[in-house]
């Protein structure tokens, strides 16, 4: 049984014979794009696939967060903003409300998306928000109430493990609900 579904297999398959006859080397993915792809696959598709096909991984990944009472189930949330000022303002309000322990502001994101019947392209910044899983609904409502967009991006990925001291700090730096 293949590790990846058919649409993803093409990303990891070797180049075809037709493309290998070219004098040019095969194109390389930029390191950041590859890292984001890896994180997305590992956190979203990869975990679901691997725990279904390899049951012992489910026990290992859940044990990392649940084996200690000093942490809580935690998530990373992605939110895009139109510019630096909007990102700083939203980040400060999220931290002030103790809805997250930390917000990273990543500049230089270019988003391509479907909106109002056509393809749109915009320069944006990405907020990477670390918080408790139990705060996702409150965080989502806060973003919707304080964001410039009609439909702001709020997507969450689970944290299955990490530096215990950091995860304890995340718990201690956020409110319970």
TIZAFI-891249 format. One line per 8 residues: number of its first residue (from 1); for each residue x, z, y of N, C-alpha, C, O. Coordinates in Angstrom, 1 decimal, padded with zeros to 4 digits. Atoms other than C-alpha are relative to their C-alpha. Example, Ala and Ser with C-alpha at 12.3 -4.5 7.8 and 13.67 -1.06 7.14 Angstrom:
2
1 = 000.9:000.0:-001.2:012.3:007.8:-004.5:000.9:000.0:001.2:001.9:000.7:001.2 | -000.9:000.0:-001.1:013.7:007.1:-001.1:-000.8:000.8:001.1:-000.3:000.9:002.2
This chain:
177
1 = 000.9:000.0:-001.2:000.0:000.0:000.0:000.9:000.0:001.2:001.8:000.8:001.3 | -000.8:000.1:-001.2:001.5:-001.0:003.4:-000.1:001.3:000.9:-001.2:001.9:000.9 | -000.1:-001.2:-000.8:002.5:001.8:005.8:-000.9:-000.2:001.3:-001.6:000.8:001.7 | 000.8:000.3:-001.3:000.8:000.1:008.9:-001.1:-001.0:-000.3:-001.0:-001.8:-001.2 | 001.1:001.0:000.1:-002.5:-001.7:009.2:000.5:-001.4:000.4:001.5:-001.5:001.1 | -000.5:001.3:-000.3:-002.2:-005.5:009.5:000.4:-000.3:001.5:001.4:-000.9:001.7 | -000.4:000.3:-001.4:-002.2:-005.7:013.4:001.3:000.7:000.4:002.0:000.1:001.2 | -001.2:-000.7:-000.4:000.6:-003.2:013.6:001.2:-000.5:-000.9:002.4:-000.4:-000.4
9 = -001.0:000.5:000.8:002.6:-004.7:010.7:000.9:-001.1:000.7:002.1:-001.1:000.5 | -000.8:001.1:-000.6:003.6:-007.7:012.8:001.0:000.5:001.0:002.0:-000.1:001.2 | -000.9:-000.6:-000.9:005.3:-005.4:015.3:001.3:000.4:-000.7:002.4:000.5:-000.1 | -001.2:-000.6:000.7:007.7:-004.1:012.6:000.5:-001.0:-001.1:001.5:-000.7:-001.8 | -000.5:000.9:001.0:008.1:-007.2:010.4:001.2:-000.8:000.5:001.4:-000.9:001.7 | -001.2:000.8:-000.4:011.4:-009.2:010.4:-000.4:-001.3:000.6:-001.6:-001.8:000.3 | 000.4:001.3:-000.7:011.5:-012.4:012.4:-000.2:-001.1:-001.1:000.4:-000.9:-002.2 | 000.2:001.0:001.0:010.3:-015.5:010.6:001.1:-001.0:-000.1:002.0:-001.0:000.8
17 = -001.1:000.9:000.2:012.6:-018.2:009.2:000.0:-001.0:001.2:001.1:-001.5:001.6 | 000.0:001.0:-001.1:011.4:-020.6:012.0:000.7:000.5:001.2:001.4:-000.2:001.9 | -000.5:-000.5:-001.2:012.4:-018.3:014.7:001.5:000.3:-000.1:002.2:000.4:000.8 | -001.4:-000.3:000.2:015.8:-017.5:013.1:000.9:-001.2:000.1:002.1:-001.0:000.2 | -000.9:001.2:-000.1:017.0:-021.1:013.4:000.3:-000.2:001.5:001.2:-001.1:001.8 | -000.3:000.1:-001.4:017.0:-020.7:017.2:001.4:000.5:000.3:001.9:001.4:-000.3 | -001.3:-000.5:-000.4:020.4:-020.3:019.0:-000.1:001.3:000.7:000.9:002.0:000.9 | 000.1:-001.2:-000.7:019.0:-017.4:020.9:-000.3:001.2:-000.9:-000.9:001.0:-002.0
25 = 000.3:-001.1:000.9:018.9:-013.9:019.4:-001.5:000.4:000.2:-002.1:000.0:001.2 | 001.4:-000.4:-000.1:015.5:-012.4:018.7:-000.2:000.9:001.2:000.7:001.7:001.5 | 000.2:-000.9:-001.2:013.9:-010.7:021.7:000.0:001.5:-000.5:-000.5:001.8:-001.6 | 000.0:-001.4:000.3:014.3:-006.9:021.8:-001.0:000.7:000.9:-001.2:000.3:002.0 | 001.0:-000.8:-000.8:011.7:-004.4:022.9:000.8:001.0:000.9:001.8:001.5:000.4 | -000.7:-001.0:-000.9:012.8:-002.2:025.9:-000.1:001.3:-000.7:-001.1:001.7:-001.3 | 000.0:-001.3:000.6:013.8:001.3:024.7:-001.2:000.8:000.4:-001.8:001.5:-000.5 | 001.1:-000.8:-000.4:011.0:002.9:026.8:-001.3:-000.4:-000.7:-002.1:000.4:-001.2
33 = 001.2:000.5:000.7:008.3:000.6:025.3:000.1:000.4:-001.4:-001.0:000.8:-002.0 | -000.1:-000.4:001.4:009.6:001.3:021.8:-000.3:001.5:-000.2:-000.9:001.9:-001.1 | 000.2:-001.4:000.1:009.6:005.0:022.4:-001.5:000.4:000.2:-002.0:001.2:-000.5 | 001.5:-000.3:-000.2:006.0:005.0:023.8:-000.8:-000.5:-001.2:-001.7:000.1:-001.6 | 000.7:000.5:001.2:004.9:002.8:020.9:000.2:001.0:-001.2:-000.8:001.3:-001.9 | -000.3:-001.0:001.1:006.6:005.3:018.4:-000.9:001.2:000.2:-001.5:001.7:-000.7 | 000.8:-001.2:-000.3:004.9:008.3:020.2:-001.5:-000.3:-000.3:-002.1:000.6:-000.8 | 001.5:000.3:000.2:001.5:006.6:020.2:-000.3:-000.2:-001.4:-001.3:000.4:-001.9
41 = 000.3:000.2:001.4:001.7:005.5:016.6:000.1:001.3:-000.7:-000.7:001.7:-001.6 | -000.1:-001.3:000.7:003.0:008.9:015.5:-001.0:001.0:000.3:-001.5:001.7:-000.5 | 001.0:-001.0:-000.4:000.5:010.9:017.5:-001.4:-000.5:-000.3:-002.3:000.4:-000.5 | 001.3:000.4:000.1:-002.5:008.7:017.0:-000.2:-000.7:-001.4:-000.8:000.0:-002.3 | 000.2:000.7:001.3:-002.4:006.1:014.1:000.9:000.6:-001.1:000.4:000.8:-002.2 | -001.0:-000.4:001.0:000.7:007.4:012.3:-000.4:001.2:-000.7:-000.3:001.3:-001.9 | 000.4:-001.2:000.7:-000.5:010.9:011.7:-001.2:-000.2:-000.8:-001.3:000.4:-001.9 | 001.2:000.2:000.8:-003.9:009.8:010.6:000.3:-000.8:-001.3:-000.2:-000.4:-002.4
49 = -000.3:000.8:001.2:-002.4:007.2:008.2:000.9:000.9:-000.9:000.7:000.9:-002.2 | -000.9:-000.7:000.9:000.4:009.5:006.9:-000.6:001.1:-000.7:-000.3:001.4:-001.9 | 000.6:-001.1:000.7:-001.7:012.5:006.2:-001.1:-000.4:-001.0:-001.3:000.3:-002.0 | 000.9:000.5:001.0:-004.3:010.4:004.4:000.8:-000.5:-001.2:000.3:-000.3:-002.4 | -000.8:000.6:001.2:-001.6:008.7:002.2:000.9:001.0:-000.6:001.3:000.9:-001.7 | -000.9:-001.0:000.5:000.7:011.6:001.9:-000.5:001.4:000.3:-000.2:002.0:001.4 | 000.7:-001.2:-000.3:-001.4:014.8:001.7:000.8:001.2:000.4:000.4:002.0:001.2 | -000.8:-001.2:-000.4:001.5:017.3:001.9:000.4:000.0:001.4:000.6:001.1:002.0
57 = -000.3:000.0:-001.4:002.2:016.1:005.4:-001.1:000.7:000.9:-000.7:001.3:001.9 | 001.1:-000.7:-000.7:-001.2:017.5:006.5:000.3:001.5:000.0:000.1:002.1:001.1 | -000.3:-001.5:000.1:-000.2:021.0:005.3:001.2:000.3:000.9:001.2:001.4:001.6 | -001.2:-000.2:-000.8:003.2:020.7:007.0:-000.3:000.0:001.5:000.1:000.9:002.2 | 000.3:000.2:-001.5:001.9:019.5:010.4:-000.9:001.1:000.5:-000.7:001.6:001.6 | 000.9:-001.0:-000.5:-000.9:022.0:010.6:000.6:001.4:-000.1:000.3:002.3:000.7 | -000.7:-001.3:000.1:001.3:024.9:009.5:000.9:000.3:001.1:001.1:001.4:001.5 | -000.9:-000.2:-001.1:003.7:024.3:012.3:-000.7:000.7:001.2:-000.1:001.6:001.8
65 = 000.7:-000.6:-001.2:001.1:025.3:015.0:-000.8:001.2:-000.4:-001.0:002.1:000.4 | 000.9:-001.0:000.3:-001.1:027.6:013.0:000.7:001.2:-000.7:000.1:002.3:-000.9 | -000.7:-001.0:000.8:001.6:029.7:011.2:000.3:001.2:000.9:000.7:002.3:000.4 | -000.4:-001.1:-000.9:002.2:031.8:014.3:-001.2:000.3:000.9:-001.8:-000.6:001.4 | 001.1:-000.3:-000.9:-000.3:033.7:016.4:000.5:000.0:001.5:-000.3:000.4:002.4 | -000.6:000.0:-001.4:002.0:033.4:019.5:-000.3:-001.3:000.7:000.0:-001.3:001.9 | 000.3:001.2:-000.6:000.9:029.9:020.2:-001.5:-000.4:-000.2:-002.2:000.3:-001.0 | 001.4:000.5:000.1:-002.5:028.0:020.6:000.1:-001.5:-000.3:001.1:-002.1:000.1
73 = 000.0:001.5:000.1:-003.5:024.5:019.6:000.2:-000.6:001.4:-000.5:-000.3:002.3 | -000.3:000.6:-001.3:-002.0:022.4:022.4:000.0:-001.5:-000.1:000.0:-002.1:-001.1 | 000.2:001.5:-000.1:-002.3:018.8:023.6:000.9:-000.5:001.2:001.2:000.2:002.1 | -000.6:000.7:-001.1:-000.6:016.3:025.9:-001.1:-001.0:000.4:-001.7:-001.7:-000.4 | 001.1:000.8:-000.6:-003.0:014.5:028.2:000.6:-001.0:001.0:001.4:-000.7:001.8 | -000.5:001.0:-001.0:-002.3:011.2:030.0:-001.1:-000.3:001.0:-002.3:-000.5:000.6 | 000.9:000.4:-001.1:-003.9:010.5:033.4:000.8:-000.9:000.9:001.9:-000.6:001.3 | -000.7:000.9:-001.0:-003.0:007.5:035.6:-000.6:000.3:001.3:-001.7:000.6:001.5
81 = 000.4:-000.2:-001.4:-003.1:007.8:039.4:000.5:-001.2:000.7:001.5:-001.9:000.3 | -000.4:001.3:-000.7:-002.8:005.0:042.0:001.3:000.1:000.7:002.0:-000.9:000.9 | -001.2:-000.2:-000.7:000.2:006.5:043.8:000.6:001.4:-000.1:-000.1:002.3:-000.6 | -000.7:-001.3:000.1:002.7:009.4:044.2:-000.8:001.1:000.7:-000.9:002.2:000.1 | 000.7:-001.1:-000.7:000.6:011.3:046.8:-001.2:000.5:-000.8:-001.5:001.7:-000.9 | 001.1:-000.4:000.8:-002.5:011.2:044.6:000.4:000.8:-001.2:-000.2:001.7:-001.6 | -000.5:-000.7:001.2:-000.4:012.3:041.6:000.4:001.4:000.3:000.1:002.4:-000.4 | -000.4:-001.3:-000.4:001.1:015.2:043.5:-001.2:000.9:000.3:-001.2:002.1:-000.1
89 = 001.2:-000.8:-000.3:-002.3:016.4:044.8:-000.7:000.4:-001.2:-001.1:001.6:-001.3 | 000.7:-000.3:001.2:-004.0:016.2:041.5:000.8:000.9:-000.9:000.2:001.9:-001.5 | -000.8:-000.9:000.9:-001.1:017.8:039.6:000.0:001.4:000.6:-000.1:002.4:-000.2 | 000.0:-001.3:-000.6:-001.0:020.7:042.1:-001.3:000.7:-000.2:-001.3:001.9:-000.5 | 001.3:-000.6:000.3:-004.7:021.3:041.7:-000.2:000.4:-001.4:-000.8:001.5:-001.7 | 000.1:-000.3:001.4:-004.5:021.2:037.9:000.8:001.3:-000.3:000.3:002.2:-001.0 | -000.9:-001.2:000.2:-001.6:023.8:037.9:-000.6:001.2:000.7:-000.6:002.3:000.1 | 000.6:-001.2:-000.8:-003.3:026.0:040.6:-001.2:000.6:-000.8:-001.4:001.8:-000.8
97 = 001.1:-000.5:000.8:-006.4:026.2:038.4:000.3:000.5:-001.4:-000.5:000.9:-002.2 | -000.6:-000.4:001.3:-004.2:027.0:035.4:-000.7:-000.8:-001.2:-000.9:-000.3:-002.3 | 000.5:001.0:001.0:-005.7:024.0:033.5:001.1:-000.6:-000.8:000.9:-001.2:-001.8 | -001.1:000.5:000.7:-002.2:023.1:032.4:001.3:000.8:000.4:001.3:001.5:001.4 | -001.3:-000.7:-000.3:001.3:024.6:032.2:001.0:-000.9:000.7:001.8:-000.4:001.5 | -001.0:000.9:-000.6:003.2:021.5:033.3:-000.6:-001.4:000.1:-001.4:-001.8:-000.7 | 000.4:001.4:-000.2:002.5:018.1:034.7:001.3:-000.8:000.4:001.9:-000.5:001.4 | -001.1:000.9:-000.3:005.2:015.4:034.7:-000.6:-001.2:000.7:-001.7:-001.7:000.3
105 = 000.5:001.2:-000.7:004.7:012.5:037.2:001.1:-001.1:-000.3:002.2:-001.0:000.2 | -000.9:001.1:000.4:006.2:009.3:035.9:-000.3:-001.2:000.9:-001.4:-001.8:000.8 | 000.3:001.1:-000.9:006.6:006.6:038.5:000.2:-001.4:-000.7:000.8:-001.4:-001.8 | -000.3:001.3:000.5:006.7:002.8:038.0:-000.8:-000.5:-001.2:-000.3:-001.3:-001.9 | 000.8:000.5:001.1:003.9:002.3:035.5:-000.8:-001.3:000.6:-001.3:-001.3:001.7 | 000.8:001.2:-000.3:002.2:-001.2:035.6:-001.1:000.0:-001.1:-000.8:-000.2:-002.2 | 001.2:000.0:000.9:-001.3:-001.2:034.1:-000.7:-001.3:000.1:-000.9:-001.9:001.1 | 000.7:001.2:000.1:-003.0:-004.3:032.9:-001.3:000.4:-000.8:-001.2:000.9:-001.9
113 = 001.2:-000.4:000.7:-006.7:-003.8:032.0:-001.2:-000.9:000.4:-001.1:-001.7:001.4 | 001.2:000.8:-000.2:-010.2:-005.3:031.9:-000.9:000.8:000.9:-001.2:002.0:000.6 | 000.9:-000.7:-000.9:-012.4:-004.3:034.9:-000.8:-001.0:000.8:-000.3:-001.9:001.3 | 000.9:000.8:-000.8:-015.4:-005.8:036.5:000.1:-001.5:-000.4:000.1:-002.4:000.5 | 000.0:001.3:000.5:-015.3:-008.9:034.3:001.2:-000.8:000.1:001.2:-002.0:-000.2 | -001.2:000.8:000.0:-011.7:-009.9:034.7:001.2:000.9:-000.2:001.1:002.2:-000.2 | -001.2:-000.7:000.2:-008.1:-008.9:034.0:000.5:000.5:001.4:000.6:-000.3:002.3 | -000.6:-000.6:-001.2:-006.6:-006.5:036.6:001.4:000.5:-000.3:001.7:000.8:-001.4
121 = -001.4:-000.5:000.1:-003.0:-005.5:037.2:000.2:000.9:001.2:000.0:000.4:002.3 | -000.3:-000.9:-001.1:-002.0:-002.5:039.3:001.2:000.8:-000.3:001.5:001.2:-001.5 | -001.1:-001.0:000.0:001.1:-000.4:040.0:-000.7:001.4:000.0:-001.5:001.7:000.8 | 000.6:-001.3:000.1:000.3:003.2:039.0:001.1:001.0:-000.3:002.3:000.6:-000.5 | -000.9:-001.0:000.4:002.0:006.5:038.2:-000.8:000.7:-001.2:-002.0:000.8:-001.2 | 000.6:-000.6:001.2:001.4:008.4:034.9:000.2:001.5:000.1:001.4:001.9:000.3 | -000.1:-001.4:000.2:000.7:012.1:034.7:000.0:000.4:-001.5:-000.9:-000.1:-002.2 | -000.1:-000.5:001.3:001.8:013.7:031.5:-000.3:001.5:000.0:000.6:002.2:000.6
129 = 000.5:-001.4:-000.1:-000.1:017.0:031.2:000.1:000.8:-001.3:-000.4:000.3:-002.3 | -000.1:-000.9:001.2:000.7:019.8:028.7:-000.9:001.2:000.2:-000.8:001.9:001.2 | 001.0:-001.1:-000.1:-002.1:022.2:028.1:-000.6:000.4:-001.4:-000.2:-000.1:-002.4 | 000.7:-000.4:001.2:-004.3:024.0:025.6:-001.1:-001.0:-000.4:-001.7:-001.6:000.4 | 001.1:000.9:000.5:-006.7:022.0:023.4:-001.3:000.5:000.6:-002.2:-000.3:000.9 | 001.2:-000.6:-000.5:-009.4:024.4:024.5:-000.4:-000.3:001.4:-001.5:-000.1:001.9 | 000.2:000.3:-001.4:-009.0:023.3:028.1:-000.3:-001.4:000.3:-000.5:-001.8:001.5 | 000.2:001.4:-000.2:-009.6:019.6:027.6:-001.2:-000.3:000.7:-001.2:-001.1:001.7
137 = 001.2:000.3:-000.7:-013.2:019.6:028.7:000.1:000.4:001.5:-000.3:-000.4:002.4 | -000.1:-000.4:-001.4:-012.5:021.6:031.8:001.0:-000.9:000.8:000.8:-001.2:002.0 | -001.0:000.9:-000.6:-009.4:019.5:032.6:-000.6:-001.4:000.3:-000.5:-001.9:001.4 | 000.6:001.3:-000.2:-011.4:016.3:032.1:-001.0:000.0:001.2:-001.0:-000.9:002.1 | 001.0:-000.1:-001.1:-014.2:017.5:034.5:000.8:000.1:001.3:000.3:-000.4:002.3 | -000.8:-000.2:-001.3:-011.5:018.6:037.1:000.5:-001.4:000.4:000.5:-001.7:001.6 | -000.5:001.4:-000.3:-009.9:015.1:036.9:-001.1:-000.9:000.6:-000.9:-001.5:001.6 | 001.1:000.9:-000.5:-013.2:013.3:037.3:-000.5:000.4:001.4:-000.8:-000.5:002.2
145 = 000.5:-000.5:-001.3:-014.2:015.5:040.3:001.1:-000.2:001.1:000.7:-000.3:002.3 | -001.1:000.0:-001.1:-010.8:015.1:042.1:000.8:-001.3:-000.1:001.9:-001.4:000.6 | -000.7:001.3:000.1:-009.7:011.5:041.2:-000.6:-001.0:000.8:-001.8:-001.0:001.1 | 000.5:001.1:-000.8:-010.0:008.4:043.3:-000.7:-001.1:-000.8:-001.5:-001.8:-000.2 | 000.6:001.0:000.8:-011.0:006.2:040.4:-001.5:000.3:-000.4:-001.8:001.5:-000.5 | 001.3:-000.2:000.5:-014.6:005.7:039.3:000.0:000.5:-001.4:-000.8:001.3:-001.8 | -000.2:-000.4:001.4:-013.5:006.0:035.7:001.5:000.3:-000.3:002.2:-000.6:-000.7 | -001.4:-000.4:000.2:-010.2:007.9:035.5:000.3:000.1:-001.5:-000.5:000.5:-002.3
153 = -000.5:-000.1:001.3:-008.1:007.7:032.4:000.3:001.5:-000.3:001.0:002.1:000.4 | -000.3:-001.3:000.5:-008.1:011.0:030.5:000.1:-000.1:-001.5:-001.0:-000.2:-002.1 | -000.1:000.1:001.4:-006.7:010.7:027.0:000.9:001.1:-000.5:001.9:001.4:000.1 | -000.7:-001.1:000.5:-005.4:013.5:024.8:000.6:-000.3:-001.4:000.0:-000.9:-002.2 | -000.8:000.1:001.2:-002.8:013.6:022.0:000.3:001.4:-000.5:000.7:002.2:000.3 | -000.3:-001.4:000.4:-002.3:016.7:019.8:001.5:000.2:-000.1:002.3:-000.7:-000.3 | -001.4:-000.5:000.2:001.0:018.6:019.8:000.0:000.7:-001.4:-000.6:001.7:-001.5 | 000.0:-000.6:001.4:001.7:019.3:016.1:001.2:001.0:-000.2:001.2:001.6:-001.2
161 = -001.1:-001.0:000.1:004.9:021.4:016.7:000.9:-000.2:001.2:000.7:-001.1:002.0 | -001.0:000.1:-001.0:007.9:021.9:018.9:000.7:001.3:000.2:000.7:002.1:-000.6 | -000.7:-001.2:-000.3:010.0:024.5:020.6:-000.9:001.2:000.1:-001.8:001.2:001.0 | 001.0:-001.2:000.1:008.2:027.8:019.8:000.0:000.7:001.4:-001.1:001.1:001.9 | -000.1:-000.6:-001.3:009.4:029.3:023.1:-000.8:-000.8:001.1:-001.5:-000.2:001.9 | 000.7:000.8:-000.9:008.0:026.4:025.1:-001.5:000.1:-000.3:-002.3:000.2:000.7 | 001.4:-000.1:000.4:004.7:026.5:023.2:-000.6:001.3:000.4:-001.8:001.4:000.8 | 000.5:-001.3:-000.4:004.4:030.2:023.9:-000.1:000.0:001.5:-001.1:000.6:002.0
169 = 000.1:000.0:-001.5:005.1:029.6:027.6:-001.2:-000.8:000.4:-001.9:-000.4:001.4 | 001.2:000.8:-000.3:002.4:026.9:027.6:-001.2:000.9:-000.1:-002.1:000.8:000.8 | 001.2:-000.9:000.2:-000.1:029.4:026.2:000.0:001.0:001.2:-001.1:001.3:001.7 | 000.0:-001.0:-001.0:001.0:032.1:028.7:-000.2:-000.5:001.4:-000.6:000.3:002.3 | 000.1:000.6:-001.4:000.9:029.7:031.7:-001.4:-000.6:000.3:-001.6:-001.2:001.3 | 001.3:000.7:-000.2:-002.7:028.5:031.2:-001.1:001.1:-000.3:-000.9:002.1:-001.0 | 001.1:-000.9:000.3:-006.1:030.2:031.2:-000.6:-000.3:-001.4:-000.3:-001.3:-002.0 | 000.5:000.2:001.4:-008.1:030.6:028.0:-001.1:-001.0:-000.1:-001.1:-001.8:-001.0
177 = 001.1:001.0:000.1:-011.2:028.5:028.8:-000.2:-000.6:001.4:-001.1:-001.5:001.5
